[in-house]
Amino acid sequence: MIPTNLINTKFESIFGWIALEKSEKGITRCSLPQIDQDNCIEETRKWNSENTIETALFAEEIKKLNDYLEGRNYSLSDISLDISRAPKFYNNVWEVCRSIPIGKTRSYKWVAEESGSPKAARAVGQAMANNKITLIIPCHRVVGSDGTLTGFGKGKTRLDLKLDLLKLEADYLLEH
C-alpha cells in the first residue's frame, strides 16, 4: 500500500542535488546526489509523490543532511523514516545498517548475521540495492567480505560516491 500525502522536494548540497520524499511518518526516499537539478527532477518523476517547492516542510532533514555532507555532524539516525512498504527482512537489514558506526564498514555477511539471517548475505545485497533512502540508511558502509567496495547506486555506477562518503566519515572521526 502506498502511503497517502507523499510530497517531495529537491535541494542543492556540496555533493550535488538531492531529492527527498516523505509521508506523515517520515522520509520514504532520499536520492543519491545528482550532478544537476535537471537530473534530480528526472529522478523524482519516477516517484508517486507531489512535488513541493516548500522546503520548509523538509527543513530539519535538509539541515541534517547538509551538516553530514559538510562534515559537521555524522548522525542521521534521528531522522524519522517510513519504511512500512518494505518487506520485514529489508526493514531488519536497514535497521542493522543504520547501527553501523560512522567511519566503519561491515560486510554483507555481518549484516546478514546481525539481522538474524546468517546465510542471507546475497539477500542483504538485494536489500541494499532496494534501499530508497540512501545516505540516511548508510548502505555505503556495507562492503564485500574482503573489504572491497561493491555495488552502490544501481550497480557499480557510483562507487566513487561510496568512497567519497567513507572518506568524509573518516575525516570527521580524525577531527573529533
C-alpha positions as CSV (number, residue, x, y, z in Angstrom):
1,M,0.0,0.0,0.0
2,I,1.4,3.4,-1.0
3,P,1.2,6.0,1.8
4,T,-1.0,8.9,1.1
5,N,0.0,12.5,1.0
6,L,3.5,11.9,-0.2
7,I,5.5,15.1,-1.0
8,N,8.9,15.6,-2.4
9,T,11.4,18.4,-2.7
10,K,14.9,19.0,-4.1
11,F,17.9,20.8,-2.6
12,E,21.5,21.5,-3.5
13,S,24.3,20.1,-1.4
14,I,28.0,20.2,-1.8
15,F,27.8,16.7,-3.3
16,G,25.1,17.7,-5.8
17,W,21.3,17.9,-6.0
18,I,19.4,15.6,-3.6
19,A,15.7,14.8,-3.7
20,L,13.7,13.8,-0.6
21,E,10.2,12.3,-0.3
22,K,8.2,12.0,2.9
23,S,4.9,10.8,4.3
24,E,3.3,11.8,7.5
25,K,5.5,9.2,9.3
26,G,8.9,10.2,7.8
27,I,11.2,10.1,4.9
28,T,10.3,7.5,2.3
29,R,13.1,8.3,-0.3
30,C,16.4,10.1,-0.4
31,S,18.1,10.1,-3.8
32,L,21.8,9.9,-4.2
33,P,23.3,13.3,-5.1
34,Q,22.7,14.2,-8.8
35,I,25.1,16.3,-10.9
36,D,22.4,18.9,-11.6
37,Q,18.9,19.9,-10.8
38,D,17.5,18.5,-14.1
39,N,18.8,15.0,-13.2
40,C,17.3,15.4,-9.8
41,I,13.9,16.4,-11.3
42,E,14.1,13.4,-13.6
43,E,14.7,11.1,-10.6
44,T,11.6,12.4,-8.8
45,R,9.4,11.9,-11.9
46,K,9.6,8.1,-11.1
47,W,8.2,8.7,-7.6
48,N,4.5,8.6,-6.7
49,S,4.5,11.9,-4.8
50,E,3.5,15.5,-5.3
51,N,6.4,18.0,-5.8
52,T,6.5,20.9,-3.4
53,I,8.8,23.9,-3.5
54,E,8.0,24.4,0.2
55,T,11.4,23.2,1.5
56,A,10.3,24.4,5.0
57,L,8.4,21.1,5.2
58,F,11.8,19.4,4.9
59,A,13.9,21.9,6.8
60,E,15.1,19.6,9.6
61,E,16.1,16.8,7.2
62,I,17.8,19.1,4.8
63,K,19.8,20.7,7.6
64,K,20.9,17.4,9.0
65,L,21.9,16.1,5.5
66,N,23.8,19.2,4.7
67,D,25.6,19.1,8.1
68,Y,26.5,15.5,7.4
69,L,27.8,16.1,3.9
70,E,29.8,19.1,5.0
71,G,31.4,17.2,7.8
72,R,29.8,19.0,10.7
73,N,27.6,16.1,12.0
74,Y,27.7,12.4,11.4
75,S,24.4,11.2,12.9
76,L,21.4,10.9,10.7
77,S,19.9,8.2,12.9
78,D,17.3,10.6,14.4
79,I,15.7,11.3,11.1
80,S,12.3,9.6,11.0
81,L,11.8,7.1,8.3
82,D,8.7,5.5,6.8
83,I,9.8,2.1,5.5
84,S,6.5,0.5,6.1
85,R,6.1,-0.7,2.5
86,A,9.3,-2.7,2.5
87,P,9.4,-6.4,3.4
88,K,10.2,-7.3,7.0
89,F,13.6,-8.7,6.1
90,Y,14.6,-5.4,4.4
91,N,13.5,-3.5,7.5
92,N,15.7,-5.7,9.7
93,V,18.6,-5.3,7.3
94,W,18.2,-1.5,7.1
95,E,18.0,-1.2,10.9
96,V,21.2,-3.1,11.2
97,C,22.8,-0.9,8.5
98,R,21.8,2.2,10.5
99,S,23.6,0.8,13.5
100,I,27.0,0.6,11.7
101,P,29.1,3.3,13.3
102,I,30.3,6.3,11.3
103,G,33.6,5.6,9.6
104,K,33.3,1.9,9.9
105,T,32.4,-0.7,7.4
106,R,30.8,-4.1,7.7
107,S,30.4,-7.0,5.3
108,Y,27.2,-8.2,3.8
109,K,27.7,-11.4,5.8
110,W,28.0,-9.5,9.0
111,V,24.8,-7.6,8.3
112,A,23.1,-10.9,7.5
113,E,24.2,-12.4,10.8
114,E,23.2,-9.3,12.8
115,S,19.7,-9.2,11.1
116,G,19.1,-12.8,12.2
117,S,19.6,-14.5,8.8
118,P,23.2,-15.6,8.8
119,K,23.1,-17.4,5.4
120,A,21.4,-14.4,3.6
121,A,24.4,-12.3,2.5
122,R,23.1,-12.2,-1.1
123,A,19.7,-11.2,0.1
124,V,21.3,-8.4,2.1
125,G,22.8,-7.2,-1.2
126,Q,19.3,-7.1,-2.6
127,A,18.1,-5.1,0.4
128,M,20.9,-2.7,-0.1
129,A,20.1,-2.4,-3.9
130,N,16.4,-1.7,-2.9
131,N,17.3,1.0,-0.3
132,K,15.4,4.1,-1.4
133,I,16.7,6.1,1.5
134,T,20.4,6.2,0.7
135,L,22.6,8.3,2.9
136,I,20.1,8.1,5.8
137,I,20.3,4.3,5.6
138,P,24.1,4.2,5.1
139,C,24.5,1.3,2.7
140,H,27.8,2.9,1.7
141,R,29.2,1.3,4.9
142,V,28.5,-2.2,3.6
143,V,31.3,-3.8,1.7
144,G,32.4,-7.2,0.4
145,S,33.8,-9.8,2.8
146,D,37.3,-9.0,1.7
147,G,36.8,-5.2,2.3
148,T,36.3,-4.3,-1.4
149,L,33.8,-1.7,-2.4
150,T,30.9,-3.4,-4.1
151,G,27.7,-2.1,-5.7
152,F,26.3,1.3,-4.9
153,G,23.8,3.4,-6.7
154,K,22.2,1.0,-9.1
155,G,25.2,-1.4,-9.5
156,K,28.7,-0.1,-9.5
157,T,28.0,3.2,-11.2
158,R,28.5,5.3,-8.0
159,L,31.4,3.6,-6.3
160,D,33.2,7.0,-6.4
161,L,30.5,8.4,-4.2
162,K,30.6,5.5,-1.9
163,L,34.4,6.1,-1.4
164,D,33.9,9.8,-1.0
165,L,31.3,9.2,1.8
166,L,33.6,6.8,3.6
167,K,36.5,9.3,3.3
168,L,34.2,12.1,4.6
169,E,33.3,10.0,7.7
170,A,36.9,9.0,8.3
171,D,37.9,12.7,8.1
172,Y,35.2,13.6,10.6
173,L,36.5,10.9,13.0
174,L,40.0,12.3,12.7
175,E,38.8,15.8,13.6
176,H,36.6,14.8,16.5
